[in-house]
Amino acid sequence: MTRNLHSAPAEASGSAVDPARERAIGGVYAFSAYFLWGFLPLYFLLLAPTGPWELVAWRILLSLAFCAILLTVLRGWGRLAAIMRQPRLLLGTAAAGALIYVNWQVFILAALTGHVIETSLGYFINPIVTVVLGVLVLRERLRATQWIALAIAAIAVGVIVVGYGAFPWIALSLAFSFGTYGLIKKRLGPAVDAVSGLTLETFWLVPVATVVLIVVGSTTGLTFGAGGPWHAVLLSLVGVVTAIPLLLFAAGARRVPLTVIGLLQFVAPILQFIIGAWLLGEPMPLERWIGFGLVWLALVVLTVDSLIFARRARGVSDVGELT
């Protein structure tokens, strides 16, 4: 989708695409996606009194509606139809849809109940989970430094459980759901473009969203339209707010090396941590600082290992290529 939009003028004029410029643009796209994801908790808090279950249901339905508009504007219905004729791809998008539902529901439940810091922990842990999935699912072999990073992360979780007195189920649910979601998207590859993929993922979730809205409507009552015009406008934009970062990420990921994406992905949890700790005033006792500090140490080890390995493999730093 993005390639057609951006490369058509260049091809028409006969000029070649500048790789360095493409990497720079891709870096901006990816950074923008993570930056927007970092501020999502504040947006969801603005949607009070809408509860987490109703909010996710509207997020599903309105994301699907926005994707349908995009498919019409971009003339992408043909690509969607081609995907729907392939059972393997349909099954993959259904699995991705189930995982993204878990991720969305846990994230919004946490954001609306005073656990934004724990959501940031989940996305700090996510790169480590990706490495674990690579070993368990893809049978990849780890380097010594990667084993060290995993050991430090495991100790960090133990510190949080013992010291803080609670199992970090929010963080681990977010990390494993999004990590597995990314694995499935990687398996699907370029056969499923970003807009078609999100369209199908939300389409499979329509029955879930419908049931949730019926239950909420018959118990506590739906809030759409009941909180005034400003609230209605903000809630109606939840599909756009959901889709835009995903599309920016897809546009960026295809332009820049994975090591650059690996560095940029820390933008969102850093922002969420700042929002939770300093803006929302969530508690950060000493044991939590120790646990987070160990996770950050594991990420430093993992990032340095990734950069060194990329330099050896390519003969040049990916970050140097981008800048």
C-alpha positions as CSV (number, residue, x, y, z in Angstrom):
1,M,0.0,0.0,0.0
2,T,2.6,2.5,1.1
3,R,5.0,1.6,-1.6
4,N,2.5,2.3,-4.3
5,L,1.6,5.7,-2.8
6,H,5.2,6.9,-2.4
7,S,7.0,5.3,-5.3
8,A,4.5,5.9,-8.1
9,P,5.6,9.6,-8.7
10,A,9.3,8.6,-8.6
11,E,8.7,5.8,-11.1
12,A,6.6,8.0,-13.3
13,S,9.3,10.6,-13.5
14,G,12.0,8.0,-14.1
15,S,14.0,8.9,-11.0
16,A,15.4,6.3,-8.7
17,V,14.4,6.0,-5.1
18,D,17.1,7.3,-2.7
19,P,17.8,4.6,-0.1
20,A,19.1,7.0,2.5
21,R,16.0,9.2,2.1
22,E,13.7,6.2,2.3
23,R,15.4,5.1,5.6
24,A,15.1,8.6,7.0
25,I,11.4,8.7,6.1
26,G,10.9,5.2,7.5
27,G,12.5,6.3,10.8
28,V,10.2,9.2,11.0
29,Y,7.2,7.0,10.4
30,A,8.2,4.4,13.0
31,F,9.1,7.0,15.6
32,S,5.7,8.7,15.0
33,A,3.9,5.4,15.6
34,Y,5.7,4.7,18.9
35,F,5.2,8.3,20.0
36,L,1.5,8.1,19.4
37,W,1.3,4.7,21.2
38,G,3.1,6.3,24.1
39,F,0.2,8.8,24.7
40,L,-2.6,6.3,24.3
41,P,-3.3,6.0,28.0
42,L,-4.1,9.7,28.2
43,Y,-6.5,9.5,25.3
44,F,-8.3,6.6,26.8
45,L,-8.6,8.4,30.2
46,L,-10.3,11.3,28.3
47,L,-13.1,8.9,27.3
48,A,-14.5,8.5,30.8
49,P,-17.1,7.5,31.8
50,T,-16.8,4.8,29.0
51,G,-15.7,1.6,30.7
52,P,-12.9,-0.7,29.4
53,W,-15.2,-3.3,27.9
54,E,-17.4,-0.9,26.0
55,L,-14.3,1.0,24.9
56,V,-12.6,-2.0,23.3
57,A,-15.9,-3.0,21.6
58,W,-16.2,0.5,20.0
59,R,-12.5,0.3,19.1
60,I,-13.0,-2.9,17.1
61,L,-16.1,-1.7,15.3
62,L,-14.8,1.8,14.5
63,S,-11.4,0.5,13.4
64,L,-13.2,-1.8,11.0
65,A,-15.2,1.2,9.7
66,F,-12.1,3.3,9.2
67,C,-10.3,0.4,7.4
68,A,-13.3,0.0,5.1
69,I,-13.0,3.7,4.2
70,L,-9.2,3.4,3.6
71,L,-9.8,0.3,1.4
72,T,-12.3,2.3,-0.7
73,V,-10.0,5.4,-1.0
74,L,-6.9,3.3,-1.8
75,R,-8.8,0.8,-4.0
76,G,-7.7,-2.1,-1.9
77,W,-10.8,-4.3,-2.0
78,G,-9.1,-6.4,-4.7
79,R,-6.2,-7.2,-2.4
80,L,-8.5,-8.0,0.5
81,A,-10.5,-10.4,-1.8
82,A,-7.3,-12.2,-2.8
83,I,-6.3,-12.7,0.8
84,M,-9.8,-14.1,1.6
85,R,-9.4,-16.8,-1.0
86,Q,-6.4,-18.2,0.9
87,P,-7.4,-20.2,4.0
88,R,-3.9,-20.1,5.5
89,L,-3.9,-16.3,5.5
90,L,-7.5,-16.1,6.8
91,L,-6.5,-18.4,9.7
92,G,-3.5,-16.3,10.4
93,T,-5.5,-13.0,10.5
94,A,-8.0,-14.7,12.8
95,A,-5.3,-15.7,15.3
96,A,-3.8,-12.2,15.0
97,G,-7.2,-10.8,15.8
98,A,-7.6,-12.9,18.9
99,L,-4.2,-11.8,20.2
100,I,-4.8,-8.1,19.5
101,Y,-8.1,-8.3,21.3
102,V,-6.4,-9.7,24.4
103,N,-3.7,-6.9,24.1
104,W,-6.2,-4.1,23.6
105,Q,-8.5,-5.3,26.4
106,V,-5.7,-5.8,29.0
107,F,-4.1,-2.5,28.0
108,I,-7.3,-0.5,28.4
109,L,-8.3,-2.2,31.6
110,A,-4.9,-1.3,33.0
111,A,-4.9,2.3,31.7
112,L,-8.4,2.9,33.2
113,T,-7.6,1.3,36.6
114,G,-4.4,3.1,37.5
115,H,-1.8,0.6,36.1
116,V,-0.2,2.6,33.3
117,I,3.3,1.9,34.8
118,E,2.7,-1.8,34.5
119,T,1.7,-1.4,30.8
120,S,5.0,0.3,30.2
121,L,6.7,-2.6,31.9
122,G,4.9,-5.0,29.5
123,Y,6.3,-3.1,26.5
124,F,9.8,-2.9,28.0
125,I,9.6,-6.7,28.4
126,N,8.2,-7.2,24.8
127,P,11.6,-7.4,23.0
128,I,12.8,-10.0,25.5
129,V,9.6,-12.0,24.9
130,T,10.3,-11.8,21.2
131,V,13.7,-13.4,21.8
132,V,12.0,-16.2,23.8
133,L,9.5,-16.8,21.1
134,G,12.3,-17.0,18.6
135,V,13.9,-19.8,20.6
136,L,10.6,-21.7,21.4
137,V,8.8,-21.4,18.1
138,L,11.5,-20.7,15.4
139,R,14.2,-22.9,17.1
140,E,16.7,-20.0,17.0
141,R,19.9,-20.3,18.9
142,L,20.8,-17.6,21.3
143,R,24.2,-15.9,21.7
144,A,25.7,-15.7,25.2
145,T,24.8,-12.1,25.7
146,Q,21.1,-12.9,24.8
147,W,21.1,-15.6,27.5
148,I,22.4,-13.1,30.0
149,A,19.7,-10.6,29.1
150,L,17.0,-13.3,29.5
151,A,18.4,-14.2,32.9
152,I,18.4,-10.6,34.1
153,A,14.8,-10.2,32.9
154,A,13.7,-13.3,34.8
155,I,15.4,-12.0,38.0
156,A,13.5,-8.7,37.4
157,V,10.2,-10.4,37.3
158,G,11.1,-12.3,40.4
159,V,12.0,-9.1,42.2
160,I,8.7,-7.5,41.3
161,V,6.7,-10.6,42.4
162,V,8.4,-11.0,45.7
163,G,9.2,-7.4,46.6
164,Y,6.0,-5.7,45.3
165,G,3.8,-8.6,46.4
166,A,1.9,-9.0,43.2
167,F,2.4,-11.1,40.0
168,P,2.8,-8.6,37.0
169,W,0.0,-10.3,35.0
170,I,-0.7,-7.1,33.1
171,A,2.8,-6.6,31.9
172,L,3.3,-10.2,31.0
173,S,-0.1,-10.5,29.2
174,L,0.8,-7.4,27.1
175,A,4.3,-8.6,26.4
176,F,3.3,-12.1,25.3
177,S,0.1,-11.2,23.4
178,F,1.9,-8.5,21.4
179,G,5.0,-10.6,21.0
180,T,3.0,-13.5,19.6
181,Y,0.9,-11.1,17.5
182,G,4.2,-9.8,15.9
183,L,5.3,-13.4,15.3
184,I,2.1,-14.2,13.4
185,K,2.4,-11.0,11.4
186,K,5.9,-11.9,10.5
187,R,4.8,-15.3,9.4
188,L,2.1,-13.8,7.2
189,G,4.7,-11.5,5.7
190,P,4.0,-9.2,2.7
191,A,1.1,-11.4,1.6
192,V,-1.1,-9.4,3.9
193,D,-0.8,-5.7,3.7
194,A,-1.3,-3.4,6.7
195,V,-4.8,-2.2,5.9
196,S,-6.2,-5.6,4.8
197,G,-4.7,-7.2,7.8
198,L,-6.2,-4.8,10.3
199,T,-9.5,-5.1,8.4
200,L,-9.7,-8.8,8.7
201,E,-8.4,-8.8,12.3
202,T,-11.2,-6.5,13.4
203,F,-13.8,-8.2,11.2
204,W,-13.2,-11.5,13.1
205,L,-13.8,-9.6,16.4
206,V,-17.2,-8.1,15.4
207,P,-19.2,-10.9,17.1
208,V,-17.2,-10.3,20.3
209,A,-17.8,-6.6,20.1
210,T,-21.5,-7.0,19.4
211,V,-22.0,-9.3,22.4
212,V,-20.0,-7.0,24.7
213,L,-22.1,-4.0,23.6
214,I,-25.4,-5.9,24.2
215,V,-24.3,-7.0,27.7
216,V,-23.0,-3.5,28.6
217,G,-26.2,-1.9,27.2
218,S,-28.4,-4.2,29.2
219,T,-26.5,-3.8,32.5
220,T,-24.7,-0.5,33.1
221,G,-25.9,1.2,29.8
222,L,-23.9,2.4,26.8
223,T,-22.1,5.8,27.1
224,F,-21.8,6.6,23.4
225,G,-23.8,9.9,23.0
226,A,-24.6,10.1,26.7
227,G,-21.5,12.1,27.8
228,G,-22.1,15.2,25.6
229,P,-20.9,16.1,22.1
230,W,-17.2,16.4,23.0
231,H,-17.1,12.9,24.5
232,A,-19.0,11.5,21.5
233,V,-16.5,13.0,19.1
234,L,-13.5,11.6,21.0
235,L,-15.1,8.2,21.2
236,S,-16.0,8.2,17.5
237,L,-12.3,8.8,16.7
238,V,-11.1,5.7,18.5
239,G,-10.9,3.8,15.3
240,V,-8.7,6.4,13.6
241,V,-6.5,6.7,16.7
242,T,-6.1,2.9,16.6
243,A,-5.4,2.5,12.9
244,I,-3.0,5.5,12.2
245,P,-0.1,4.3,14.4
246,L,-0.4,0.8,13.0
247,L,-0.2,2.1,9.5
248,L,2.7,4.4,10.3
249,F,4.5,1.5,11.9
250,A,3.9,-0.7,8.8
251,A,5.2,2.1,6.6
252,G,8.3,2.5,8.7
253,A,9.1,-1.1,9.3
254,R,9.5,-1.8,5.6
255,R,12.0,1.0,5.1
256,V,14.4,0.8,8.0
257,P,16.5,-2.1,9.4
258,L,15.2,-4.1,12.3
259,T,17.8,-2.9,14.7
260,V,16.5,0.7,14.2
261,I,13.0,-0.5,14.9
262,G,14.4,-2.3,18.0
263,L,15.8,1.0,19.3
264,L,12.7,3.1,18.5
265,Q,10.3,0.6,20.2
266,F,11.4,1.9,23.6
267,V,9.8,5.3,22.9
268,A,6.3,4.1,23.7
269,P,7.0,2.5,27.1
270,I,9.3,5.4,28.2
271,L,6.4,7.8,27.6
272,Q,4.0,5.5,29.3
273,F,6.3,5.2,32.3
274,I,6.7,9.0,32.5
275,I,2.9,9.4,32.3
276,G,2.2,6.8,34.9
277,A,4.9,7.8,37.4
278,W,4.9,11.6,37.2
279,L,1.7,12.7,35.5
280,L,-0.7,10.3,37.0
281,G,1.2,9.8,40.3
282,E,1.1,6.0,40.3
283,P,3.3,4.4,43.2
284,M,6.9,3.5,42.5
285,P,8.2,1.9,45.6
286,L,11.9,0.8,45.9
287,E,11.3,-2.8,44.8
288,R,9.5,-1.6,41.7
289,W,12.5,0.7,40.8
290,I,14.8,-2.3,41.3
291,G,12.6,-4.5,39.1
292,F,12.4,-1.9,36.4
293,G,16.2,-1.2,36.7
294,L,16.9,-4.9,36.0
295,V,14.6,-4.9,33.0
296,W,16.4,-1.8,31.6
297,L,19.7,-3.5,32.2
298,A,18.5,-6.5,30.3
299,L,17.4,-4.3,27.4
300,V,20.8,-2.5,27.3
301,V,22.5,-5.9,27.1
302,L,20.1,-7.0,24.4
303,T,20.4,-3.7,22.4
304,V,24.2,-3.6,22.5
305,D,24.3,-7.3,21.4
306,S,21.9,-6.5,18.5
307,L,24.0,-3.5,17.3
308,I,27.3,-5.4,17.5
309,F,25.8,-8.4,15.7
310,A,24.4,-6.1,13.0
311,R,27.7,-4.3,12.5
312,R,29.5,-7.6,12.1
313,A,26.9,-9.0,9.7
314,R,26.6,-6.0,7.5
315,G,29.9,-4.2,8.1
316,V,28.1,-1.0,9.1
317,S,25.9,0.1,11.9
318,D,22.2,0.3,11.1
319,V,21.9,3.4,13.2
320,G,24.7,5.0,11.2
321,E,22.9,4.2,8.0
322,L,19.8,5.9,9.2
323,T,21.5,9.1,10.4
